[in-house]
């Protein structure tokens, strides 16, 4: 070891890998002092080497008392020190506390903070840097006695131990207590590196020492671990100030100064990102600066900074990992796959039965493992250390890592912790487990954040892997459907059906119900079949399945559109009851019930229903989901009816924007939404928007020919649209609703017989109604009637004749 590095307060523990530091060198152990800045480190190096005028005493044995208000003080703080004013203020205000305890892992700047405190406090500081030999009580008391005695400029004979006393007398705690009682001035006794004190007798003596301090004096302990000493009485009397890692983390402004001193300049947004990634750990922030300052695009590199960074991982290994046993290192590495540790979880991962005791023991060591609760039943490892260990696990034992993730997934699933269970199943690349967990809970993943989670999870698997898993295929199908793409939904539903045909899964009933639900929503085989598929899906699902609420919604929609109003109301009410924890389903049930109220001209009930639906959408972050378009459309119509024009306009805009993102959704849904929006637009005098929406709705309605109620709603909207335009015609006669329906088909190539087939009326009825249209429009032919109707706005565009 380079003996020059042992000089003074900035003692180095040993030679390890060396990093450049502004022209000087420092071992990794120095990083707990790095807040002092580069100039301080250079000064400490020069003093240790005798390059500057240094009192001979500065090179004395490490740990000798160094009173900070004399020529034997610690080296002065450099100008580049990152000031911790908020913490210093707490220390200055702690005069009532007999004991000040700074307990945090390495690299949190404990020593620097105490040194900064000493610069602004008028009291003298007696400083002892502890060492292993201080576990002998006599040795410790002797050093403390000499340190305290050295803080007085003048001493009476009684104020310090006589030189004639024996070694045993000097080490007597009673003699130290006597020394304290005759102190002439208040002082602060600092015991640095208190984690080195392990003997219970010594720790007890320290506590007794704190209790025996005279008025105005304080004992400050700096420790990497929480000392095992009884502190309850001091806490109860407000005689204890405790600062831990959560207090010592750096704020964004402090981090900005530290990074700049290390040569890295970042904008506030990226500083905040780096603080979040490092959890404000000063040592990690400094090392991140060393790692990132030479990057061509440091701002971008900040996003990828993690515990597996080379510079940081070297520090973590040397400072934390190298000092533990191989068994402990293996435990930490294998549990690094989880972000929250408990005895039960670790037992499940490791196949052991004593993890709780081991975790409690490890939390008291300098391993960045902290309890999350006062009961100390769960813990977390610092994110950077966990990332480093997880990387090593994946590199050394990839198969073992996947098995650990599978065990973690099962453990979390058994406790209802769904997000974690799915995330671990995905990490294990276990398509079967991930798919089943996702499908079972998918109705709860409708909000924007969770939809993004589902998207990320699905992207972890290839399309081939998705296709081999019936559950994952169904998740993909439903995910595409809720995004407004029914074609992709049908593709994955077919893949799920094919995978089910080749498997013998115990959960096959629920998965078959999932296929039926996809087919029900798309309604390719008509509305009646939609209701049948939804009812069969309901029967196949377990009583507790959230998919039962979804089944009731679609079965209720089918009943409503086919004219079975009473059954529809009962089904939708049941859907409401079952969807209490499924806001996306609940809001759609409310919207459907609001439309039923509108059909009965019950505007008050419609308002109540639409308000409930809208509140659910807003409260649960569903406003960007395509399914919210119908909710906004119904609310827009109701608000327009009660003359709340501004709110209605905003709701129309939001619903229209969502419709553009779901053009390939189910035709019945598109028709419902467009009819409601058109009626709202008419009440807002936006005739052009209403015409466009009703043209689109008309095309959608023809794709579901067995939905008479939907056709009726369209006719009502068309009547509302046409009433104003017909009034502009010459003559006193008005077109009837039946004649308006015939008029819509006159611009097409369809014959009267084909028009009759579409409208389910006879050819003669079509002829008589068409001639009535000619007469009222003062036209002598079909083409002339079309031209006349176009000029006054009764018809527009080209009508699709596709079924």
C-alpha positions in Angstrom: 0.0 0.0 0.0 1.1 3.5 -0.7 1.7 4.8 2.8 1.4 8.4 1.8 -2.3 7.9 1.2 -2.9 7.1 4.9 -2.3 10.7 6.0 -4.9 12.8 7.7 -8.7 12.7 7.8 -9.0 11.5 4.1 -7.6 8.1 5.0 -7.7 5.5 2.1 -8.6 2.0 2.9 -6.4 0.4 0.2 -5.2 0.3 -3.3 -7.8 -0.7 -5.9 -8.5 0.2 -9.4 -7.6 3.8 -10.1 -9.6 6.3 -12.1 -8.4 9.7 -13.4 -9.7 12.6 -11.3 -8.8 16.0 -12.8 -5.2 15.3 -13.1 -4.8 13.4 -9.9 -5.6 9.8 -9.0 -7.9 8.4 -6.3 -8.9 4.9 -5.4 -12.5 3.9 -5.5 -12.6 4.1 -1.7 -12.2 7.9 -2.1 -15.7 8.2 -3.6 -17.3 8.6 -0.2 -15.5 11.9 0.0 -16.0 13.0 -3.6 -18.6 15.7 -2.8 -15.6 17.8 -1.6 -14.8 18.3 -5.3 -11.8 17.8 -7.5 -9.7 20.5 -5.9 -10.0 19.1 -2.5 -8.9 15.7 -3.7 -5.9 17.3 -5.4 -5.1 19.1 -2.2 -5.4 16.0 -0.1 -3.0 14.2 -2.5 -0.5 17.0 -2.4 -0.6 17.2 1.4 -0.2 13.5 1.7 2.9 13.8 -0.6 4.3 16.8 1.3 3.8 19.0 -1.7 2.2 21.8 0.4 3.0 23.1 3.8 1.5 20.5 6.0 1.9 20.3 9.7 3.7 17.2 10.8 0.8 16.2 12.9 -1.3 15.8 9.7 0.7 12.7 8.9 0.0 11.2 12.3 -1.6 7.8 12.7 -5.0 7.7 11.1 -7.8 8.3 13.6 -5.9 10.6 15.8 -8.1 13.4 17.2 -8.1 16.3 14.7 -9.9 19.3 16.3 -11.4 21.3 13.4 -10.8 24.7 14.9 -7.0 24.4 15.2 -4.0 23.8 13.1 -4.7 20.1 13.4 -8.0 20.5 11.6 -9.3 18.3 8.7 -8.2 19.7 5.4 -10.4 22.7 4.5 -13.4 22.2 2.3 -12.7 23.1 -1.3 -14.6 25.7 -3.3 -16.0 22.8 -5.4 -17.8 21.3 -2.5 -21.5 20.6 -3.3 -23.1 22.4 -0.3 -25.8 20.4 1.5 -27.4 23.5 3.1 -30.7 21.8 3.8 -29.0 19.1 5.8 -26.6 21.4 7.6 -29.6 23.5 8.7 -31.1 20.4 10.2 -27.8 19.6 12.0 -27.5 23.2 13.3 -31.1 23.0 14.6 -30.4 19.7 16.4 -28.8 21.2 19.6 -31.4 19.4 21.8 -30.4 16.0 20.4 -27.7 14.3 22.4 -27.0 11.9 19.5 -26.8 12.6 15.8 -26.8 9.4 13.8 -25.9 9.3 10.1 -26.5 5.8 8.8 -26.2 5.2 5.1 -24.2 2.9 2.8 -20.9 3.9 1.3 -20.9 6.9 -1.1 -23.6 9.0 0.5 -21.3 11.8 1.8 -21.7 11.3 5.5 -18.2 12.4 6.4 -18.4 15.4 4.1 -21.7 16.5 5.6 -20.2 16.4 9.1 -17.2 18.3 8.0 -19.4 20.9 6.4 -21.4 21.2 9.6 -18.1 21.8 11.6 -17.3 24.8 9.4 -20.4 26.7 10.4 -20.9 25.6 14.0 -19.1 27.7 16.6 -18.5 24.7 18.8 -15.2 22.8 18.6 -15.3 19.3 17.0 -13.4 16.3 18.3 -13.0 13.9 15.4 -12.2 10.2 15.7 -12.1 8.0 12.7 -12.7 4.5 14.1 -10.8 1.4 13.3 -11.1 -2.3 14.1 -8.9 -2.0 17.2 -11.6 0.3 18.8 -13.7 -2.8 19.5 -11.5 -3.0 22.6 -13.2 -0.6 25.0 -10.0 0.6 26.7 -8.5 1.5 23.3 -11.6 3.3 22.2 -12.0 5.3 25.5 -8.4 6.3 25.4 -8.7 7.7 21.9 -11.9 9.6 22.6 -10.4 11.0 25.8 -7.4 12.4 23.9 -9.6 13.8 21.2 -11.9 15.6 23.6 -9.0 16.9 25.6 -7.5 18.4 22.4 -10.6 20.6 21.7 -9.8 22.9 24.6 -7.3 25.7 24.1 -6.6 25.7 27.8 -7.2 22.8 30.2 -7.2 22.5 33.9 -5.4 19.6 35.4 -8.7 17.9 36.2 -9.9 18.3 32.7 -7.6 15.7 31.2 -6.2 12.4 32.2 -2.9 12.6 34.1 0.0 11.2 32.2 0.9 9.1 35.3 -2.3 7.1 35.0 -2.0 3.5 34.0 -3.3 2.3 30.6 -6.2 0.7 32.4 -7.1 4.0 34.0 -7.0 5.8 30.7 -9.4 3.2 29.2 -11.9 3.5 32.0 -15.3 4.7 30.9 -15.9 6.4 34.3 -12.8 8.5 33.8 -14.1 9.6 30.4 -17.4 10.5 32.0 -15.6 12.6 34.6 -13.7 14.3 31.8 -17.0 15.2 30.1 -18.5 16.7 33.3 -15.8 19.3 33.8 -15.9 20.5 30.2 -15.8 24.2 30.0 -17.5 24.6 26.6 -20.0 22.7 24.5 -18.5 20.5 21.8 -19.3 17.9 19.2 -17.7 14.5 19.3 -17.6 12.8 15.9 -17.1 9.1 15.6 -16.7 8.2 11.9 -17.0 4.7 10.5 -19.0 3.6 13.5 -20.0 0.4 11.6 -16.6 -1.0 12.5 -17.8 -1.3 16.2 -19.2 -4.7 16.5 -18.8 -5.8 20.1 -22.0 -5.2 22.1 -20.1 -3.9 25.1 -18.5 -1.2 23.0 -21.8 -0.2 21.3 -23.4 -0.1 24.8 -20.6 2.2 26.0 -21.2 4.5 23.0 -24.9 4.8 23.9 -24.0 5.4 27.6 -21.6 8.1 26.4 -24.4 9.9 24.5 -26.5 9.8 27.6 -23.8 11.3 29.8 -22.9 14.3 27.6 -23.1 17.7 29.3 -25.6 20.3 28.2 -24.8 21.7 24.8 -22.6 18.8 23.7 -23.5 16.2 21.0 -22.2 12.9 19.8 -22.3 12.4 16.0 -22.0 8.9 14.6 -21.4 8.2 11.0 -22.0 4.6 10.0 -22.6 2.5 6.9 -25.1 0.4 8.7 -27.8 0.9 11.4 -26.0 0.4 14.7 -27.5 -2.3 17.0 -28.2 -0.1 20.0 -31.3 0.8 21.9 -32.4 4.3 20.9 -36.1 4.3 22.0 -35.6 6.5 25.0 -33.6 9.1 23.0 -36.3 9.1 20.3 -39.0 9.6 22.9 -37.2 12.5 24.5 -36.5 14.1 21.1 -32.8 13.7 21.9 -32.0 11.8 18.7 -31.5 13.1 15.1 -31.4 10.4 12.5 -30.4 10.9 8.9 -30.4 7.9 6.5 -29.8 7.3 2.8 -33.2 8.8 2.0 -32.1 12.1 3.6 -28.7 12.1 2.1 -29.7 11.6 -1.5 -28.9 14.5 -3.8 -31.6 16.8 -5.1 -31.6 17.8 -8.8 -29.8 21.1 -8.0 -27.1 19.4 -6.0 -26.7 16.8 -8.7 -26.3 19.5 -11.3 -23.4 21.0 -9.3 -21.7 17.6 -8.7 -22.0 16.6 -12.4 -20.7 20.0 -13.6 -17.7 19.7 -11.2 -16.9 16.3 -12.8 -17.1 17.7 -16.3 -20.6 16.8 -17.3 -23.1 19.4 -18.3 -26.7 18.3 -18.8 -30.0 20.1 -19.1 -32.4 19.9 -16.2 -34.6 17.2 -17.8 -31.6 14.8 -18.2 -30.2 15.7 -14.7 -33.6 14.6 -13.3 -33.4 11.4 -15.3 -30.0 10.6 -14.0 -31.0 11.4 -10.4 -34.0 9.0 -10.9 -31.8 6.3 -12.3 -29.2 6.6 -9.5 -31.8 7.2 -6.9 -29.8 10.3 -5.9 -26.8 8.3 -4.7 -23.9 10.8 -4.7 -21.2 8.2 -5.6 -23.3 6.8 -8.4 -23.9 10.3 -9.8 -20.2 11.0 -9.8 -19.4 7.8 -11.5 -22.1 8.4 -14.0 -20.4 11.7 -14.9 -17.0 9.9 -15.4 -18.8 7.3 -17.6 -20.9 9.8 -19.6 -18.8 12.9 -20.0 -16.8 11.5 -23.0 -19.9 10.3 -24.8 -20.6 12.0 -28.1 -24.3 12.4 -27.1 -24.3 12.4 -23.3 -27.9 13.4 -23.1 -29.0 10.3 -25.0 -26.6 8.1 -23.1 -28.2 9.2 -19.8 -31.4 7.2 -20.7 -29.4 4.0 -20.9 -27.2 4.5 -17.8 -27.7 1.5 -15.5 -26.1 -0.7 -12.9 -24.3 -2.7 -15.6 -22.2 0.3 -16.6 -18.6 -0.7 -16.5 -17.3 2.1 -14.2 -20.2 1.8 -11.8 -20.2 -2.0 -11.7 -16.5 -2.0 -10.8 -17.2 0.3 -7.8 -20.2 -1.8 -6.7 -18.2 -5.0 -6.8 -15.2 -3.6 -5.0 -17.1 -1.7 -2.4 -20.0 -4.0 -1.7 -19.7 -7.5 -3.2 -16.0 -8.4 -2.7 -16.4 -8.3 1.1 -19.2 -10.8 1.4 -19.2 -14.6 1.3 -19.8 -16.5 -1.9 -23.1 -17.9 -0.5 -24.4 -14.4 0.3 -23.3 -13.2 -3.2 -25.2 -16.1 -4.8 -28.3 -15.3 -2.8 -28.2 -11.6 -3.8 -27.6 -12.5 -7.5 -30.5 -15.1 -7.6 -32.9 -12.7 -5.9 -31.9 -9.8 -8.2 -34.8 -10.7 -10.5 -37.3 -9.1 -8.1 -37.5 -5.5 -7.0 -39.1 -6.3 -3.6 -37.7 -9.0 -1.3 -39.5 -10.9 1.5 -38.7 -14.0 3.4 -41.6 -15.9 1.7 -40.6 -14.8 -1.8 -36.9 -15.6 -1.3 -37.9 -19.0 0.1 -39.9 -19.7 -3.1 -37.0 -18.6 -5.3 -34.2 -20.4 -3.5 -36.1 -23.4 -2.1 -35.0 -22.6 1.4 -36.8 -21.8 4.7 -34.7 -19.2 6.5 -34.7 -16.3 4.1 -36.4 -13.9 6.5 -33.6 -14.2 9.1 -31.0 -13.9 6.4 -32.6 -10.8 4.9 -32.7 -9.1 8.3 -29.1 -9.8 8.8 -28.1 -8.6 5.3 -30.1 -5.3 5.8 -27.8 -4.4 8.6 -24.7 -4.7 6.4 -23.5 -2.1 3.8 -25.3 -3.8 0.9 -27.7 -1.1 -0.1 -30.5 -3.3 1.1 -33.2 -1.4 3.0 -36.4 -2.3 4.8 -39.6 -1.1 3.1 -41.7 -1.3 6.3 -41.1 -0.7 10.0 -41.8 -4.4 10.6 -38.8 -5.2 8.4 -40.7 -7.9 6.6 -39.9 -6.7 3.1 -36.8 -5.1 1.6 -35.5 -3.6 -1.6 -32.1 -3.6 -3.1 -30.8 -0.4 -4.6 -31.8 -0.4 -8.3 -28.2 0.0 -9.6 -26.9 -2.9 -7.6 -29.8 -5.1 -8.6 -29.3 -4.3 -12.2 -25.6 -5.3 -12.0 -26.4 -8.6 -10.3 -29.2 -9.3 -12.7 -26.9 -8.8 -15.6 -24.4 -11.2 -14.1 -27.1 -13.8 -13.5 -28.3 -13.6 -17.1 -24.8 -14.0 -18.4 -23.7 -16.8 -16.1 -26.9 -18.8 -15.9 -29.6 -17.8 -18.4 -31.6 -21.0 -17.9 -31.5 -20.6 -14.2 -32.6 -16.9 -14.5 -35.7 -18.0 -16.5 -36.6 -20.6 -13.9 -36.3 -18.0 -11.2 -38.6 -15.7 -13.1 -41.2 -18.6 -13.4 -41.1 -19.2 -9.7 -41.5 -15.5 -9.0 -44.4 -15.3 -11.4 -46.2 -18.2 -9.6 -45.5 -16.6 -6.2 -46.9 -13.2 -7.2 -49.9 -14.7 -9.0 -50.9 -16.7 -5.9 -51.1 -13.4 -4.1 -53.1 -11.5 -6.7 -50.1 -9.3 -7.7 -51.0 -9.6 -11.4 -48.7 -7.0 -12.9 -45.6 -8.5 -11.3 -46.8 -12.1 -12.1 -47.2 -11.3 -15.8 -43.9 -9.3 -16.0 -41.9 -12.3 -14.6 -43.7 -14.8 -16.9 -42.7 -12.6 -19.8 -39.1 -12.4 -18.6 -39.1 -16.2 -18.3 -40.4 -16.3 -21.9 -43.1 -18.6 -20.7 -45.8 -18.1 -23.3 -48.3 -20.4 -21.6 -48.1 -18.8 -18.2 -47.9 -15.2 -19.5 -50.8 -15.8 -21.9 -53.1 -17.3 -19.3 -52.4 -14.6 -16.8 -52.9 -11.9 -19.4 -56.1 -13.3 -20.8 -57.6 -13.8 -17.3 -57.0 -10.2 -16.3 -57.2 -8.4 -19.6 -60.5 -6.6 -19.0 -58.7 -4.7 -16.2 -56.0 -3.5 -18.6 -58.1 -1.0 -20.6 -56.5 2.3 -19.5 -53.8 3.9 -21.5 -50.8 3.0 -19.3 -51.9 -0.7 -19.0 -52.6 -0.9 -22.7 -49.0 0.2 -23.3 -47.9 -2.5 -20.8 -49.8 -5.2 -22.7 -48.3 -3.9 -26.0 -44.8 -4.2 -24.5 -45.5 -7.7 -23.2 -46.8 -9.0 -26.5 -43.9 -7.5 -28.3 -41.6 -9.8 -26.2 -42.9 -12.8 -28.2 -42.6 -13.5 -31.9 -45.7 -14.0 -34.1 -44.9 -17.7 -34.2 -44.8 -17.9 -30.4 -48.0 -15.9 -30.2 -49.7 -18.3 -32.7 -48.7 -21.4 -30.8 -50.3 -20.2 -27.6 -54.1 -20.0 -27.6 -54.1 -17.6 -24.7 -51.6 -15.2 -26.1 -53.4 -15.3 -29.5 -56.6 -14.3 -27.7 -54.8 -11.5 -25.9 -53.4 -10.2 -29.2 -56.9 -10.5 -30.8 -58.6 -8.5 -28.0 -55.8 -6.0 -27.9 -56.2 -5.3 -31.6 -60.0 -5.2 -31.2 -59.9 -2.6 -28.4 -57.6 -0.6 -30.7 -60.2 -0.5 -33.4 -58.8 -3.2 -35.8 -61.4 -6.0 -36.1 -59.5 -7.6 -39.1 -56.4 -8.3 -37.0 -58.6 -9.3 -34.1 -60.3 -12.0 -36.3 -56.9 -13.2 -37.5 -55.7 -13.8 -34.0 -59.0 -15.3 -32.9 -58.7 -17.8 -35.7 -55.1 -18.6 -34.6 -56.4 -19.1 -31.0 -59.1 -21.5 -32.3 -56.5 -23.5 -34.2 -54.2 -23.7 -31.2 -57.1 -24.9 -29.0 -58.0 -27.6 -31.5 -54.5 -29.1 -31.0 -54.3 -28.8 -27.2 -55.8 -30.3 -24.2 -55.6 -27.4 -21.7 -57.6 -27.4 -18.4 -58.6 -23.8 -19.1 -59.8 -24.5 -22.6 -63.4 -23.5 -21.7 -62.4 -19.9 -20.9 -60.3 -19.7 -24.0 -63.1 -21.0 -26.2 -65.3 -18.3 -24.6 -62.7 -15.8 -25.6 -62.9 -16.9 -29.3 -66.7 -16.6 -29.1 -66.4 -13.1 -27.6 -64.2 -11.9 -30.4 -66.7 -13.3 -33.0 -69.6 -11.7 -31.0 -68.1 -8.2 -31.1 -67.2 -8.3 -34.8 -70.7 -9.7 -35.6 -69.7 -10.9 -39.0 -72.6 -13.4 -38.9 -75.2 -10.9 -37.8 -76.6 -9.4 -34.6 -78.7 -12.4 -33.6 -75.6 -14.6 -33.8 -73.7 -11.9 -31.8 -76.1 -12.4 -28.9 -75.9 -16.2 -29.1 -72.1 -16.1 -29.1 -72.0 -13.8 -26.1 -74.5 -16.0 -24.2 -72.4 -19.1 -24.9 -69.2 -17.3 -23.7 -70.9 -16.3 -20.5 -71.8 -19.9 -19.7 -68.2 -21.1 -20.5 -66.6 -18.6 -18.1 -66.1 -19.2 -14.4 -68.4 -17.3 -12.0 -65.6 -15.0 -10.9 -64.3 -14.3 -14.4 -64.3 -10.6 -15.5 -65.2 -11.8 -19.0 -68.7 -12.5 -17.8 -69.3 -8.8 -17.5 -68.1 -8.3 -21.1 -70.4 -11.1 -22.3 -73.4 -9.5 -20.7 -72.5 -6.2 -22.4 -72.5 -7.7 -25.9 -75.5 -9.9 -25.3 -77.4 -6.8 -24.1 -76.3 -4.8 -27.2 -77.6 -7.6 -29.4 -80.9 -7.8 -27.6 -81.3 -4.0 -27.9 -80.5 -3.9 -31.6 -82.9 -6.7 -32.4 -85.7 -5.0 -30.6 -85.9 -7.0 -27.3 -85.8 -4.0 -25.1 -86.8 -5.6 -21.8 -84.2 -8.3 -22.1 -81.6 -5.8 -23.2 -82.2 -3.7 -20.1 -81.9 -6.7 -17.8 -78.7 -7.9 -19.5 -77.1 -4.4 -19.4 -78.0 -3.9 -15.8 -76.4 -7.3 -15.0 -73.3 -6.2 -16.9 -73.2 -3.0 -14.8 -73.4 -5.1 -11.6 -70.6 -7.4 -12.7 -68.3 -4.6 -14.1 -67.8 -2.7 -10.8 -64.0 -3.1 -11.1 -64.0 -2.8 -14.9 -64.6 0.9 -15.8 -64.3 0.3 -19.6 -67.1 -2.2 -19.5 -69.2 -0.3 -17.0 -69.0 2.9 -19.1 -70.2 1.1 -22.2 -73.1 -0.4 -20.3 -74.1 3.0 -19.1 -73.8 4.4 -22.7 -76.0 1.7 -24.1 -78.6 2.2 -21.4 -78.5 6.0 -22.1 -79.3 5.3 -25.8 -82.3 3.2 -24.6 -83.5 6.2 -22.6 -83.1 8.4 -25.6 -85.3 6.1 -27.7 -88.0 6.6 -25.1 -87.4 10.4 -25.0 -86.4 10.1 -21.3 -83.8 12.9 -21.5 -83.3 13.1 -17.7 -82.4 9.4 -17.4 -80.2 9.7 -20.5 -78.3 12.6 -18.9 -77.7 10.6 -15.7 -76.5 7.6 -17.6 -74.2 9.6 -19.9 -72.7 11.6 -17.0 -71.9 8.3 -15.2 -70.3 6.9 -18.3 -68.2 10.0 -19.0 -67.0 10.3 -15.4 -65.8 6.7 -15.5 -63.9 7.3 -18.8 -62.2 10.4 -17.4 -61.4 9.0 -14.0 -59.8 5.8 -15.2 -57.7 7.3 -18.1 -59.9 5.8 -20.8 -60.4 8.9 -22.8 -58.0 7.8 -25.5 -59.5 4.4 -25.9 -61.5 3.9 -29.2 -64.3 2.5 -27.0 -64.8 5.9 -25.5 -66.1 7.3 -28.8 -69.6 6.0 -28.1 -69.6 7.4 -24.6 -68.6 10.9 -25.8 -71.1 10.7 -28.7 -74.1 9.9 -26.4 -73.0 12.6 -24.0 -72.7 15.1 -26.8 -76.3 14.5 -27.9 -77.6 14.9 -24.4 -75.6 18.1 -23.8 -76.7 19.6 -27.1 -80.3 18.8 -26.2 -80.0 20.7 -22.9 -78.3 23.7 -24.7 -74.8 23.1 -23.3 -73.4 23.9 -26.7 -69.7 24.4 -25.8 -69.5 21.1 -23.9 -71.4 19.4 -26.7 -69.0 20.7 -29.3 -66.0 19.5 -27.4 -67.5 16.0 -26.9 -68.3 15.8 -30.7 -64.7 16.7 -31.5 -63.3 14.0 -29.1 -65.7 11.3 -30.3 -64.9 12.1 -34.0 -61.2 11.9 -33.4 -61.5 8.5 -31.7 -63.7 7.3 -34.6 -60.9 7.9 -37.0 -58.7 5.6 -35.0 -61.3 2.8 -35.1 -62.5 2.8 -38.6 -62.1 -1.0 -38.8 -64.0 -1.7 -35.6 -67.4 -3.5 -35.4 -70.0 -2.0 -37.9 -72.8 -1.9 -35.3 -70.6 0.1 -33.0 -69.6 2.6 -35.8 -73.2 3.0 -36.8 -74.4 3.7 -33.2 -71.6 6.2 -32.6 -72.2 8.1 -35.9 -75.9 8.3 -35.5 -75.5 9.8 -32.0 -72.9 12.2 -33.3 -75.0 13.2 -36.3 -78.0 14.0 -34.1 -75.8 16.0 -31.8 -74.3 17.9 -34.8 -77.8 18.8 -36.0 -78.7 20.3 -32.7 -75.5 22.3 -33.0 -76.6 23.4 -36.5 -73.6 21.6 -38.1 -75.6 20.2 -41.0 -72.5 19.4 -43.1 -71.0 17.2 -40.4 -74.3 15.5 -39.8 -74.7 14.6 -43.5 -71.2 13.1 -43.6 -71.8 11.1 -40.4 -75.2 9.8 -41.5 -73.8 8.7 -44.9 -71.1 6.7 -43.1 -73.7 5.3 -40.7 -76.0 4.3 -43.5 -73.2 2.2 -45.0 -72.5 0.6 -41.6 -76.2 -0.2 -41.0 -76.4 -2.1 -44.3 -73.6 -4.4 -43.0 -75.9 -5.5 -40.1 -79.2 -6.1 -41.9 -80.8 -7.9 -38.9 -80.7 -4.9 -36.6 -84.1 -3.2 -37.1 -83.6 -0.9 -34.1 -80.4 0.4 -35.7 -82.2 1.1 -38.9 -84.9 2.9 -36.9 -82.4 5.1 -35.2 -80.9 5.9 -38.6 -84.4 6.8 -39.9 -85.0 9.1 -37.0 -81.7 10.9 -37.6 -82.4 11.1 -41.3 -85.8 12.6 -40.6 -84.2 15.2 -38.4 -81.7 16.1 -41.1 -84.2 16.2 -43.9 -87.0 18.2 -42.2 -85.2 21.5 -42.7 -84.2 20.7 -46.3 -87.6 19.6 -47.4 -89.2 22.8 -46.2 -87.1 24.6 -48.9 -89.0 22.8 -51.7 -91.7 24.5 -53.8 -95.2 23.4 -53.0 -96.8 22.5 -49.7 -96.2 18.7 -49.7 -93.5 17.1 -47.6 -91.7 13.8 -48.2 -92.7 11.0 -45.8 -90.0 9.0 -43.9 -90.7 6.0 -46.2 -90.3 8.2 -49.3 -87.0 9.6 -47.9 -85.7 6.1 -47.5 -86.6 5.3 -51.2 -84.9 8.6 -52.2 -81.6 7.5 -50.8 -81.5 4.6 -53.3 -82.5 6.5 -56.4 -78.9 7.6 -57.3 -77.8 3.9 -57.4 -78.0 1.4 -60.2 -80.4 -0.8 -58.1 -83.7 -1.6 -59.7 -87.0 -1.1 -57.9 -87.1 -4.8 -57.1 -83.6 -4.8 -55.7 -84.4 -1.7 -53.6 -87.5 -3.5 -52.3 -85.3 -6.4 -51.3 -83.0 -4.1 -49.3 -85.9 -2.4 -47.6 -87.9 -5.6 -47.1 -90.9 -4.2 -49.0 -92.6 -5.2 -52.3 -91.6 -3.9 -55.7 -95.0 -2.2 -56.0 -94.5 -0.4 -52.8 -91.2 0.9 -54.0 -92.8 2.1 -57.3 -95.6 3.9 -55.7 -93.3 5.6 -53.2 -90.9 6.5 -55.9 -93.6 8.1 -58.0 -94.7 10.1 -55.0 -91.2 11.4 -54.6 -91.2 12.4 -58.3 -94.5 14.3 -57.9 -93.4 16.1 -54.7 -90.1 17.1 -56.3 -91.8 18.2 -59.5 -89.7 15.7 -61.5 -90.8 13.5 -64.4 -88.0 10.8 -64.1 -85.7 9.1 -61.7 -82.6 11.1 -62.9 -84.5 14.4 -62.7 -85.7 13.6 -59.1 -82.1 12.8 -58.1 -80.8 16.1 -59.6 -83.6 18.1 -57.9 -83.0 16.4 -54.5 -79.3 17.0 -54.7 -79.7 20.7 -55.3 -81.8 21.1 -52.2 -79.5 18.9 -50.1 -81.9 15.9 -49.7 -79.2 13.5 -50.9 -75.4 13.7 -51.1 -72.5 11.5 -52.2 -72.6 8.0 -53.5 -74.5 5.4 -51.6 -72.8 2.0 -51.2 -74.8 -1.0 -52.4 -72.7 -3.5 -50.6 -74.3 -5.8 -48.1 
